[in-house]
Amino acid sequence: MAKLSNEEIINKSEDIRNQLELSLDLPIDIFAECLKIKNITIVERPLSENISGICIKGNSSSCIIEINSTMSYGRKRFTLAHELYHYYFSKEAFIVCNKSFVDVSDEESNANHFASYFLMPKFALRKFIKEKCDDKIELTSILAMENYFQVSRKTLLIRLKSDKRISEEEMVPFTVNIIINAKKNGYSDKLYVPEEGEKKTTLGEYIRLCEALLDKDLISKAKYEELLLDAGRADIVFGEEKENYE
Ligand SMILES: [Zn+2]
């Protein structure tokens, strides 16, 4: 798809928020929301350093979204929103997405803009800056914004620049000492620190399909376990979890 205008991207992001029955003025738990979409499987696993995610669409509306598990939580959330654009709007069935924001194709740029507006709807961000940040863009307000919308620093700064709230020059001081400043202001470093994502894990439709195949005797118990182990779900096969009903 050719490069879409800001307005077209905003419309698409709002359409999908509406379709998923999400309000336009609140942050979202994007992992939980994507898992509510019947046909989506989310796989987190280590990918090449320059790859953020992969979108693989099947013949029906089934879709596997792979997320590079070694990225920060903030960047994983952005990647999932980016892949959601591919799920709904891209024609290609197999899309590998580069971590970099520069020199990307029109469709990658569309997906990045979509992710930004999907996680931070135009109205919600404007309202937050006005009501919670006294309409000022400074370190404390940037920390408040990214922790409210749960996005990485880069995602937020790119958006503020695109919205003409900050210039390229004004961005510079906010690109360093991110973690220590977050900690000093009482925030967790979860959004910013790369996760130790050596393990693979799978959530969503794939797991439900494994269960259904076993239930209907279409696969053996051994095959079922093999499929789950392949998906990084030894916890289901070996029942390592302790029940905790509190
Ligand atoms: Zn992409």
Residues whose N, C-alpha, C, O or C-beta is under 5 A from the ligand:
A	BS01	ZN	C97 E108 A111
